[in-house]
């Protein structure tokens, strides 16, 4: 499998790597702002 995959070009090779920027609520591991309050409360109690 490795041999077969090595024949494909790496199409992202020319892209410079950059650090990712997470949304504040994702970084804090909070539920999304549009999530219902009832569901959030049930998850917090577990």
mmCIF entry with sequence, helices, sheets and N, C-alpha, C, O atoms, coordinates in Angstrom:
data_MODEL
# 
_entry.id   MODEL 
# 
_entity.id                         1 
_entity.type                       polymer 
_entity.pdbx_number_of_molecules   1 
# 
_entity_poly.entity_id                      1 
_entity_poly.type                           'polypeptide(L)' 
_entity_poly.nstd_linkage                   no 
_entity_poly.nstd_monomer                   no 
_entity_poly.pdbx_seq_one_letter_code       
;(UNK)(UNK)(UNK)(UNK)(UNK)(UNK)(UNK)(UNK)(UNK)(UNK)(UNK)(UNK)(UNK)(UNK)(UNK)(UNK)
(UNK)(UNK)(UNK)(UNK)(UNK)(UNK)(UNK)(UNK)(UNK)(UNK)(UNK)(UNK)(UNK)(UNK)(UNK)(UNK)
(UNK)(UNK)(UNK)(UNK)(UNK)(UNK)(UNK)(UNK)(UNK)(UNK)(UNK)(UNK)(UNK)(UNK)
;
_entity_poly.pdbx_seq_one_letter_code_can   XXXXXXXXXXXXXXXXXXXXXXXXXXXXXXXXXXXXXXXXXXXXXX 
_entity_poly.pdbx_strand_id                 A 
# 
loop_
_entity_poly_seq.entity_id 
_entity_poly_seq.num 
_entity_poly_seq.mon_id 
_entity_poly_seq.hetero 
1 1  UNK n 
1 2  UNK n 
1 3  UNK n 
1 4  UNK n 
1 5  UNK n 
1 6  UNK n 
1 7  UNK n 
1 8  UNK n 
1 9  UNK n 
1 10 UNK n 
1 11 UNK n 
1 12 UNK n 
1 13 UNK n 
1 14 UNK n 
1 15 UNK n 
1 16 UNK n 
1 17 UNK n 
1 18 UNK n 
1 19 UNK n 
1 20 UNK n 
1 21 UNK n 
1 22 UNK n 
1 23 UNK n 
1 24 UNK n 
1 25 UNK n 
1 26 UNK n 
1 27 UNK n 
1 28 UNK n 
1 29 UNK n 
1 30 UNK n 
1 31 UNK n 
1 32 UNK n 
1 33 UNK n 
1 34 UNK n 
1 35 UNK n 
1 36 UNK n 
1 37 UNK n 
1 38 UNK n 
1 39 UNK n 
1 40 UNK n 
1 41 UNK n 
1 42 UNK n 
1 43 UNK n 
1 44 UNK n 
1 45 UNK n 
1 46 UNK n 
# 
_struct_asym.id          A 
_struct_asym.entity_id   1 
# 
loop_
_struct_conf.conf_type_id 
_struct_conf.id 
_struct_conf.pdbx_PDB_helix_id 
_struct_conf.beg_label_comp_id 
_struct_conf.beg_label_asym_id 
_struct_conf.beg_label_seq_id 
_struct_conf.pdbx_beg_PDB_ins_code 
_struct_conf.end_label_comp_id 
_struct_conf.end_label_asym_id 
_struct_conf.end_label_seq_id 
_struct_conf.pdbx_end_PDB_ins_code 
_struct_conf.beg_auth_comp_id 
_struct_conf.beg_auth_asym_id 
_struct_conf.beg_auth_seq_id 
_struct_conf.end_auth_comp_id 
_struct_conf.end_auth_asym_id 
_struct_conf.end_auth_seq_id 
_struct_conf.pdbx_PDB_helix_class 
_struct_conf.details 
_struct_conf.pdbx_PDB_helix_length 
HELX_P HELX_P1 AA1 UNK A 2  ? UNK A 6  ? UNK A 2  UNK A 6  1 ? 5 
HELX_P HELX_P2 AA2 UNK A 24 ? UNK A 27 ? UNK A 24 UNK A 27 1 ? 4 
HELX_P HELX_P3 AA3 UNK A 37 ? UNK A 45 ? UNK A 37 UNK A 45 1 ? 9 
# 
_struct_conf_type.id          HELX_P 
_struct_conf_type.criteria    ? 
_struct_conf_type.reference   ? 
# 
loop_
_atom_site.group_PDB 
_atom_site.id 
_atom_site.type_symbol 
_atom_site.label_atom_id 
_atom_site.label_alt_id 
_atom_site.label_comp_id 
_atom_site.label_asym_id 
_atom_site.label_entity_id 
_atom_site.label_seq_id 
_atom_site.pdbx_PDB_ins_code 
_atom_site.Cartn_x 
_atom_site.Cartn_y 
_atom_site.Cartn_z 
_atom_site.occupancy 
_atom_site.B_iso_or_equiv 
_atom_site.pdbx_formal_charge 
_atom_site.auth_seq_id 
_atom_site.auth_comp_id 
_atom_site.auth_asym_id 
_atom_site.auth_atom_id 
_atom_site.pdbx_PDB_model_num 
ATOM 1   N N  . UNK A 1 1  ? 0.824   -1.188 0.000  1.00 0.00 ? 1  UNK A N  1 
ATOM 2   C CA . UNK A 1 1  ? 0.000   0.000  0.000  1.00 0.00 ? 1  UNK A CA 1 
ATOM 3   C C  . UNK A 1 1  ? 0.872   1.258  0.000  1.00 0.00 ? 1  UNK A C  1 
ATOM 4   O O  . UNK A 1 1  ? 0.588   2.222  -0.711 1.00 0.00 ? 1  UNK A O  1 
ATOM 5   N N  . UNK A 1 2  ? 1.928   1.234  0.799  1.00 0.00 ? 2  UNK A N  1 
ATOM 6   C CA . UNK A 1 2  ? 2.823   2.386  0.857  1.00 0.00 ? 2  UNK A CA 1 
ATOM 7   C C  . UNK A 1 2  ? 3.415   2.700  -0.517 1.00 0.00 ? 2  UNK A C  1 
ATOM 8   O O  . UNK A 1 2  ? 3.531   3.864  -0.900 1.00 0.00 ? 2  UNK A O  1 
ATOM 9   N N  . UNK A 1 3  ? 3.780   1.670  -1.239 1.00 0.00 ? 3  UNK A N  1 
ATOM 10  C CA . UNK A 1 3  ? 4.363   1.852  -2.563 1.00 0.00 ? 3  UNK A CA 1 
ATOM 11  C C  . UNK A 1 3  ? 3.368   2.532  -3.503 1.00 0.00 ? 3  UNK A C  1 
ATOM 12  O O  . UNK A 1 3  ? 3.728   3.436  -4.256 1.00 0.00 ? 3  UNK A O  1 
ATOM 13  N N  . UNK A 1 4  ? 2.119   2.086  -3.449 1.00 0.00 ? 4  UNK A N  1 
ATOM 14  C CA . UNK A 1 4  ? 1.083   2.677  -4.299 1.00 0.00 ? 4  UNK A CA 1 
ATOM 15  C C  . UNK A 1 4  ? 0.843   4.137  -3.918 1.00 0.00 ? 4  UNK A C  1 
ATOM 16  O O  . UNK A 1 4  ? 0.706   4.992  -4.794 1.00 0.00 ? 4  UNK A O  1 
ATOM 17  N N  . UNK A 1 5  ? 0.791   4.423  -2.636 1.00 0.00 ? 5  UNK A N  1 
ATOM 18  C CA . UNK A 1 5  ? 0.550   5.800  -2.189 1.00 0.00 ? 5  UNK A CA 1 
ATOM 19  C C  . UNK A 1 5  ? 1.719   6.726  -2.494 1.00 0.00 ? 5  UNK A C  1 
ATOM 20  O O  . UNK A 1 5  ? 1.519   7.922  -2.703 1.00 0.00 ? 5  UNK A O  1 
ATOM 21  N N  . UNK A 1 6  ? 2.927   6.193  -2.523 1.00 0.00 ? 6  UNK A N  1 
ATOM 22  C CA . UNK A 1 6  ? 4.094   7.031  -2.793 1.00 0.00 ? 6  UNK A CA 1 
ATOM 23  C C  . UNK A 1 6  ? 4.103   7.566  -4.227 1.00 0.00 ? 6  UNK A C  1 
ATOM 24  O O  . UNK A 1 6  ? 4.840   8.506  -4.524 1.00 0.00 ? 6  UNK A O  1 
ATOM 25  N N  . UNK A 1 7  ? 3.317   6.999  -5.099 1.00 0.00 ? 7  UNK A N  1 
ATOM 26  C CA . UNK A 1 7  ? 3.248   7.448  -6.491 1.00 0.00 ? 7  UNK A CA 1 
ATOM 27  C C  . UNK A 1 7  ? 2.361   8.684  -6.670 1.00 0.00 ? 7  UNK A C  1 
ATOM 28  O O  . UNK A 1 7  ? 2.425   9.357  -7.699 1.00 0.00 ? 7  UNK A O  1 
ATOM 29  N N  . UNK A 1 8  ? 1.537   8.974  -5.666 1.00 0.00 ? 8  UNK A N  1 
ATOM 30  C CA . UNK A 1 8  ? 0.671   10.153 -5.732 1.00 0.00 ? 8  UNK A CA 1 
ATOM 31  C C  . UNK A 1 8  ? 1.432   11.387 -5.260 1.00 0.00 ? 8  UNK A C  1 
ATOM 32  O O  . UNK A 1 8  ? 2.185   11.313 -4.289 1.00 0.00 ? 8  UNK A O  1 
ATOM 33  N N  . UNK A 1 9  ? 1.246   12.518 -5.935 1.00 0.00 ? 9  UNK A N  1 
ATOM 34  C CA . UNK A 1 9  ? 1.930   13.735 -5.497 1.00 0.00 ? 9  UNK A CA 1 
ATOM 35  C C  . UNK A 1 9  ? 1.300   14.278 -4.207 1.00 0.00 ? 9  UNK A C  1 
ATOM 36  O O  . UNK A 1 9  ? 0.117   14.061 -3.944 1.00 0.00 ? 9  UNK A O  1 
ATOM 37  N N  . UNK A 1 10 ? 2.091   14.971 -3.427 1.00 0.00 ? 10 UNK A N  1 
ATOM 38  C CA . UNK A 1 10 ? 1.581   15.625 -2.224 1.00 0.00 ? 10 UNK A CA 1 
ATOM 39  C C  . UNK A 1 10 ? 1.116   17.008 -2.654 1.00 0.00 ? 10 UNK A C  1 
ATOM 40  O O  . UNK A 1 10 ? 1.927   17.916 -2.840 1.00 0.00 ? 10 UNK A O  1 
ATOM 41  N N  . UNK A 1 11 ? -0.186  17.162 -2.809 1.00 0.00 ? 11 UNK A N  1 
ATOM 42  C CA . UNK A 1 11 ? -0.719  18.403 -3.390 1.00 0.00 ? 11 UNK A CA 1 
ATOM 43  C C  . UNK A 1 11 ? -0.647  19.582 -2.433 1.00 0.00 ? 11 UNK A C  1 
ATOM 44  O O  . UNK A 1 11 ? -0.771  20.727 -2.867 1.00 0.00 ? 11 UNK A O  1 
ATOM 45  N N  . UNK A 1 12 ? -0.451  19.335 -1.144 1.00 0.00 ? 12 UNK A N  1 
ATOM 46  C CA . UNK A 1 12 ? -0.359  20.437 -0.185 1.00 0.00 ? 12 UNK A CA 1 
ATOM 47  C C  . UNK A 1 12 ? 1.085   20.797 0.147  1.00 0.00 ? 12 UNK A C  1 
ATOM 48  O O  . UNK A 1 12 ? 1.327   21.575 1.070  1.00 0.00 ? 12 UNK A O  1 
ATOM 49  N N  . UNK A 1 13 ? 2.035   20.254 -0.579 1.00 0.00 ? 13 UNK A N  1 
ATOM 50  C CA . UNK A 1 13 ? 3.452   20.467 -0.273 1.00 0.00 ? 13 UNK A CA 1 
ATOM 51  C C  . UNK A 1 13 ? 3.850   21.942 -0.358 1.00 0.00 ? 13 UNK A C  1 
ATOM 52  O O  . UNK A 1 13 ? 4.768   22.366 0.344  1.00 0.00 ? 13 UNK A O  1 
ATOM 53  N N  . UNK A 1 14 ? 3.193   22.717 -1.186 1.00 0.00 ? 14 UNK A N  1 
ATOM 54  C CA . UNK A 1 14 ? 3.560   24.118 -1.359 1.00 0.00 ? 14 UNK A CA 1 
ATOM 55  C C  . UNK A 1 14 ? 2.895   25.058 -0.375 1.00 0.00 ? 14 UNK A C  1 
ATOM 56  O O  . UNK A 1 14 ? 3.143   26.263 -0.414 1.00 0.00 ? 14 UNK A O  1 
ATOM 57  N N  . UNK A 1 15 ? 2.060   24.539 0.503  1.00 0.00 ? 15 UNK A N  1 
ATOM 58  C CA . UNK A 1 15 ? 1.356   25.387 1.466  1.00 0.00 ? 15 UNK A CA 1 
ATOM 59  C C  . UNK A 1 15 ? 2.168   25.478 2.747  1.00 0.00 ? 15 UNK A C  1 
ATOM 60  O O  . UNK A 1 15 ? 2.591   24.468 3.310  1.00 0.00 ? 15 UNK A O  1 
ATOM 61  N N  . UNK A 1 16 ? 2.377   26.712 3.197  1.00 0.00 ? 16 UNK A N  1 
ATOM 62  C CA . UNK A 1 16 ? 3.150   26.937 4.412  1.00 0.00 ? 16 UNK A CA 1 
ATOM 63  C C  . UNK A 1 16 ? 2.291   26.614 5.646  1.00 0.00 ? 16 UNK A C  1 
ATOM 64  O O  . UNK A 1 16 ? 1.166   27.101 5.755  1.00 0.00 ? 16 UNK A O  1 
ATOM 65  N N  . UNK A 1 17 ? 2.807   25.801 6.569  1.00 0.00 ? 17 UNK A N  1 
ATOM 66  C CA . UNK A 1 17 ? 2.025   25.487 7.769  1.00 0.00 ? 17 UNK A CA 1 
ATOM 67  C C  . UNK A 1 17 ? 1.867   26.712 8.666  1.00 0.00 ? 17 UNK A C  1 
ATOM 68  O O  . UNK A 1 17 ? 2.793   27.509 8.816  1.00 0.00 ? 17 UNK A O  1 
ATOM 69  N N  . UNK A 1 18 ? 0.696   26.849 9.251  1.00 0.00 ? 18 UNK A N  1 
ATOM 70  C CA . UNK A 1 18 ? 0.413   27.962 10.158 1.00 0.00 ? 18 UNK A CA 1 
ATOM 71  C C  . UNK A 1 18 ? -0.311  27.414 11.378 1.00 0.00 ? 18 UNK A C  1 
ATOM 72  O O  . UNK A 1 18 ? -0.970  26.377 11.300 1.00 0.00 ? 18 UNK A O  1 
ATOM 73  N N  . UNK A 1 19 ? -0.191  28.106 12.502 1.00 0.00 ? 19 UNK A N  1 
ATOM 74  C CA . UNK A 1 19 ? -0.909  27.645 13.692 1.00 0.00 ? 19 UNK A CA 1 
ATOM 75  C C  . UNK A 1 19 ? -2.414  27.787 13.502 1.00 0.00 ? 19 UNK A C  1 
ATOM 76  O O  . UNK A 1 19 ? -2.881  28.683 12.799 1.00 0.00 ? 19 UNK A O  1 
ATOM 77  N N  . UNK A 1 20 ? -3.161  26.896 14.133 1.00 0.00 ? 20 UNK A N  1 
ATOM 78  C CA . UNK A 1 20 ? -4.612  26.983 14.027 1.00 0.00 ? 20 UNK A CA 1 
ATOM 79  C C  . UNK A 1 20 ? -5.152  27.932 15.092 1.00 0.00 ? 20 UNK A C  1 
ATOM 80  O O  . UNK A 1 20 ? -4.545  28.108 16.149 1.00 0.00 ? 20 UNK A O  1 
ATOM 81  N N  . UNK A 1 21 ? -6.289  28.534 14.803 1.00 0.00 ? 21 UNK A N  1 
ATOM 82  C CA . UNK A 1 21 ? -6.948  29.431 15.747 1.00 0.00 ? 21 UNK A CA 1 
ATOM 83  C C  . UNK A 1 21 ? -8.340  28.884 16.007 1.00 0.00 ? 21 UNK A C  1 
ATOM 84  O O  . UNK A 1 21 ? -9.204  28.913 15.132 1.00 0.00 ? 21 UNK A O  1 
ATOM 85  N N  . UNK A 1 22 ? -8.547  28.386 17.215 1.00 0.00 ? 22 UNK A N  1 
ATOM 86  C CA . UNK A 1 22 ? -9.847  27.854 17.579 1.00 0.00 ? 22 UNK A CA 1 
ATOM 87  C C  . UNK A 1 22 ? -10.756 28.973 18.072 1.00 0.00 ? 22 UNK A C  1 
ATOM 88  O O  . UNK A 1 22 ? -10.296 29.982 18.607 1.00 0.00 ? 22 UNK A O  1 
ATOM 89  N N  . UNK A 1 23 ? -12.037 28.774 17.883 1.00 0.00 ? 23 UNK A N  1 
ATOM 90  C CA . UNK A 1 23 ? -13.007 29.718 18.434 1.00 0.00 ? 23 UNK A CA 1 
ATOM 91  C C  . UNK A 1 23 ? -12.915 29.657 19.953 1.00 0.00 ? 23 UNK A C  1 
ATOM 92  O O  . UNK A 1 23 ? -12.613 28.601 20.508 1.00 0.00 ? 23 UNK A O  1 
ATOM 93  N N  . UNK A 1 24 ? -13.169 30.767 20.633 1.00 0.00 ? 24 UNK A N  1 
ATOM 94  C CA . UNK A 1 24 ? -13.020 30.778 22.092 1.00 0.00 ? 24 UNK A CA 1 
ATOM 95  C C  . UNK A 1 24 ? -13.816 29.688 22.804 1.00 0.00 ? 24 UNK A C  1 
ATOM 96  O O  . UNK A 1 24 ? -13.305 29.064 23.734 1.00 0.00 ? 24 UNK A O  1 
ATOM 97  N N  . UNK A 1 25 ? -15.065 29.447 22.381 1.00 0.00 ? 25 UNK A N  1 
ATOM 98  C CA . UNK A 1 25 ? -15.876 28.426 23.064 1.00 0.00 ? 25 UNK A CA 1 
ATOM 99  C C  . UNK A 1 25 ? -15.378 27.013 22.764 1.00 0.00 ? 25 UNK A C  1 
ATOM 100 O O  . UNK A 1 25 ? -15.571 26.109 23.577 1.00 0.00 ? 25 UNK A O  1 
ATOM 101 N N  . UNK A 1 26 ? -14.752 26.815 21.635 1.00 0.00 ? 26 UNK A N  1 
ATOM 102 C CA . UNK A 1 26 ? -14.169 25.503 21.321 1.00 0.00 ? 26 UNK A CA 1 
ATOM 103 C C  . UNK A 1 26 ? -12.915 25.296 22.172 1.00 0.00 ? 26 UNK A C  1 
ATOM 104 O O  . UNK A 1 26 ? -12.698 24.214 22.719 1.00 0.00 ? 26 UNK A O  1 
ATOM 105 N N  . UNK A 1 27 ? -12.102 26.330 22.277 1.00 0.00 ? 27 UNK A N  1 
ATOM 106 C CA . UNK A 1 27 ? -10.876 26.251 23.062 1.00 0.00 ? 27 UNK A CA 1 
ATOM 107 C C  . UNK A 1 27 ? -11.174 25.952 24.535 1.00 0.00 ? 27 UNK A C  1 
ATOM 108 O O  . UNK A 1 27 ? -10.422 25.234 25.195 1.00 0.00 ? 27 UNK A O  1 
ATOM 109 N N  . UNK A 1 28 ? -12.278 26.512 25.043 1.00 0.00 ? 28 UNK A N  1 
ATOM 110 C CA . UNK A 1 28 ? -12.669 26.295 26.441 1.00 0.00 ? 28 UNK A CA 1 
ATOM 111 C C  . UNK A 1 28 ? -13.498 25.029 26.625 1.00 0.00 ? 28 UNK A C  1 
ATOM 112 O O  . UNK A 1 28 ? -13.933 24.721 27.734 1.00 0.00 ? 28 UNK A O  1 
ATOM 113 N N  . UNK A 1 29 ? -13.713 24.301 25.540 1.00 0.00 ? 29 UNK A N  1 
ATOM 114 C CA . UNK A 1 29 ? -14.488 23.048 25.549 1.00 0.00 ? 29 UNK A CA 1 
ATOM 115 C C  . UNK A 1 29 ? -15.914 23.254 26.050 1.00 0.00 ? 29 UNK A C  1 
ATOM 116 O O  . UNK A 1 29 ? -16.453 22.435 26.795 1.00 0.00 ? 29 UNK A O  1 
ATOM 117 N N  . UNK A 1 30 ? -16.508 24.360 25.628 1.00 0.00 ? 30 UNK A N  1 
ATOM 118 C CA . UNK A 1 30 ? -17.893 24.666 25.971 1.00 0.00 ? 30 UNK A CA 1 
ATOM 119 C C  . UNK A 1 30 ? -18.813 24.237 24.833 1.00 0.00 ? 30 UNK A C  1 
ATOM 120 O O  . UNK A 1 30 ? -18.359 24.081 23.699 1.00 0.00 ? 30 UNK A O  1 
ATOM 121 N N  . UNK A 1 31 ? -20.096 24.047 25.119 1.00 0.00 ? 31 UNK A N  1 
ATOM 122 C CA . UNK A 1 31 ? -21.030 23.733 24.035 1.00 0.00 ? 31 UNK A CA 1 
ATOM 123 C C  . UNK A 1 31 ? -21.191 24.954 23.131 1.00 0.00 ? 31 UNK A C  1 
ATOM 124 O O  . UNK A 1 31 ? -20.927 26.077 23.561 1.00 0.00 ? 31 UNK A O  1 
ATOM 125 N N  . UNK A 1 32 ? -21.615 24.751 21.903 1.00 0.00 ? 32 UNK A N  1 
ATOM 126 C CA . UNK A 1 32 ? -21.777 25.889 20.991 1.00 0.00 ? 32 UNK A CA 1 
ATOM 127 C C  . UNK A 1 32 ? -22.837 26.854 21.500 1.00 0.00 ? 32 UNK A C  1 
ATOM 128 O O  . UNK A 1 32 ? -23.781 26.434 22.169 1.00 0.00 ? 32 UNK A O  1 
ATOM 129 N N  . UNK A 1 33 ? -22.698 28.132 21.197 1.00 0.00 ? 33 UNK A N  1 
ATOM 130 C CA . UNK A 1 33 ? -23.641 29.143 21.682 1.00 0.00 ? 33 UNK A CA 1 
ATOM 131 C C  . UNK A 1 33 ? -25.090 28.875 21.257 1.00 0.00 ? 33 UNK A C  1 
ATOM 132 O O  . UNK A 1 33 ? -26.017 29.312 21.939 1.00 0.00 ? 33 UNK A O  1 
ATOM 133 N N  . UNK A 1 34 ? -25.295 28.181 20.167 1.00 0.00 ? 34 UNK A N  1 
ATOM 134 C CA . UNK A 1 34 ? -26.655 27.939 19.681 1.00 0.00 ? 34 UNK A CA 1 
ATOM 135 C C  . UNK A 1 34 ? -27.297 26.692 20.292 1.00 0.00 ? 34 UNK A C  1 
ATOM 136 O O  . UNK A 1 34 ? -28.456 26.389 20.012 1.00 0.00 ? 34 UNK A O  1 
ATOM 137 N N  . UNK A 1 35 ? -26.542 25.967 21.127 1.00 0.00 ? 35 UNK A N  1 
ATOM 138 C CA . UNK A 1 35 ? -27.093 24.764 21.759 1.00 0.00 ? 35 UNK A CA 1 
ATOM 139 C C  . UNK A 1 35 ? -28.168 25.146 22.770 1.00 0.00 ? 35 UNK A C  1 
ATOM 140 O O  . UNK A 1 35 ? -28.118 26.210 23.388 1.00 0.00 ? 35 UNK A O  1 
ATOM 141 N N  . UNK A 1 36 ? -29.137 24.255 22.919 1.00 0.00 ? 36 UNK A N  1 
ATOM 142 C CA . UNK A 1 36 ? -30.229 24.522 23.855 1.00 0.00 ? 36 UNK A CA 1 
ATOM 143 C C  . UNK A 1 36 ? -29.739 24.442 25.293 1.00 0.00 ? 36 UNK A C  1 
ATOM 144 O O  . UNK A 1 36 ? -28.879 23.625 25.622 1.00 0.00 ? 36 UNK A O  1 
ATOM 145 N N  . UNK A 1 37 ? -30.288 25.289 26.135 1.00 0.00 ? 37 UNK A N  1 
ATOM 146 C CA . UNK A 1 37 ? -29.915 25.331 27.539 1.00 0.00 ? 37 UNK A CA 1 
ATOM 147 C C  . UNK A 1 37 ? -30.264 24.035 28.255 1.00 0.00 ? 37 UNK A C  1 
ATOM 148 O O  . UNK A 1 37 ? -29.485 23.584 29.095 1.00 0.00 ? 37 UNK A O  1 
ATOM 149 N N  . UNK A 1 38 ? -31.401 23.419 27.958 1.00 0.00 ? 38 UNK A N  1 
ATOM 150 C CA . UNK A 1 38 ? -31.823 22.191 28.636 1.00 0.00 ? 38 UNK A CA 1 
ATOM 151 C C  . UNK A 1 38 ? -30.823 21.065 28.392 1.00 0.00 ? 38 UNK A C  1 
ATOM 152 O O  . UNK A 1 38 ? -30.497 20.310 29.308 1.00 0.00 ? 38 UNK A O  1 
ATOM 153 N N  . UNK A 1 39 ? -30.348 20.956 27.185 1.00 0.00 ? 39 UNK A N  1 
ATOM 154 C CA . UNK A 1 39 ? -29.371 19.917 26.862 1.00 0.00 ? 39 UNK A CA 1 
ATOM 155 C C  . UNK A 1 39 ? -28.047 20.199 27.565 1.00 0.00 ? 39 UNK A C  1 
ATOM 156 O O  . UNK A 1 39 ? -27.382 19.277 28.038 1.00 0.00 ? 39 UNK A O  1 
ATOM 157 N N  . UNK A 1 40 ? -27.671 21.455 27.630 1.00 0.00 ? 40 UNK A N  1 
ATOM 158 C CA . UNK A 1 40 ? -26.415 21.824 28.292 1.00 0.00 ? 40 UNK A CA 1 
ATOM 159 C C  . UNK A 1 40 ? -26.464 21.476 29.768 1.00 0.00 ? 40 UNK A C  1 
ATOM 160 O O  . UNK A 1 40 ? -25.494 20.945 30.309 1.00 0.00 ? 40 UNK A O  1 
ATOM 161 N N  . UNK A 1 41 ? -27.570 21.765 30.426 1.00 0.00 ? 41 UNK A N  1 
ATOM 162 C CA . UNK A 1 41 ? -27.706 21.484 31.857 1.00 0.00 ? 41 UNK A CA 1 
ATOM 163 C C  . UNK A 1 41 ? -27.625 19.983 32.111 1.00 0.00 ? 41 UNK A C  1 
ATOM 164 O O  . UNK A 1 41 ? -26.983 19.556 33.071 1.00 0.00 ? 41 UNK A O  1 
ATOM 165 N N  . UNK A 1 42 ? -28.254 19.190 31.282 1.00 0.00 ? 42 UNK A N  1 
ATOM 166 C CA . UNK A 1 42 ? -28.234 17.732 31.456 1.00 0.00 ? 42 UNK A CA 1 
ATOM 167 C C  . UNK A 1 42 ? -26.810 17.194 31.314 1.00 0.00 ? 42 UNK A C  1 
ATOM 168 O O  . UNK A 1 42 ? -26.422 16.271 32.030 1.00 0.00 ? 42 UNK A O  1 
ATOM 169 N N  . UNK A 1 43 ? -26.047 17.753 30.414 1.00 0.00 ? 43 UNK A N  1 
ATOM 170 C CA . UNK A 1 43 ? -24.661 17.314 30.219 1.00 0.00 ? 43 UNK A CA 1 
ATOM 171 C C  . UNK A 1 43 ? -23.786 17.713 31.392 1.00 0.00 ? 43 UNK A C  1 
ATOM 172 O O  . UNK A 1 43 ? -22.900 16.956 31.791 1.00 0.00 ? 43 UNK A O  1 
ATOM 173 N N  . UNK A 1 44 ? -24.022 18.889 31.949 1.00 0.00 ? 44 UNK A N  1 
ATOM 174 C CA . UNK A 1 44 ? -23.205 19.362 33.065 1.00 0.00 ? 44 UNK A CA 1 
ATOM 175 C C  . UNK A 1 44 ? -23.436 18.533 34.324 1.00 0.00 ? 44 UNK A C  1 
ATOM 176 O O  . UNK A 1 44 ? -22.523 18.378 35.135 1.00 0.00 ? 44 UNK A O  1 
ATOM 177 N N  . UNK A 1 45 ? -24.628 18.007 34.496 1.00 0.00 ? 45 UNK A N  1 
ATOM 178 C CA . UNK A 1 45 ? -24.968 17.244 35.689 1.00 0.00 ? 45 UNK A CA 1 
ATOM 179 C C  . UNK A 1 45 ? -24.350 15.865 35.692 1.00 0.00 ? 45 UNK A C  1 
ATOM 180 O O  . UNK A 1 45 ? -24.191 15.263 36.755 1.00 0.00 ? 45 UNK A O  1 
ATOM 181 N N  . UNK A 1 46 ? -23.998 15.350 34.526 1.00 0.00 ? 46 UNK A N  1 
ATOM 182 C CA . UNK A 1 46 ? -23.445 13.984 34.443 1.00 0.00 ? 46 UNK A CA 1 
ATOM 183 C C  . UNK A 1 46 ? -22.071 13.889 35.006 1.00 0.00 ? 46 UNK A C  1 
ATOM 184 O O  . UNK A 1 46 ? -21.477 12.810 35.007 1.00 0.00 ? 46 UNK A O  1 
# 
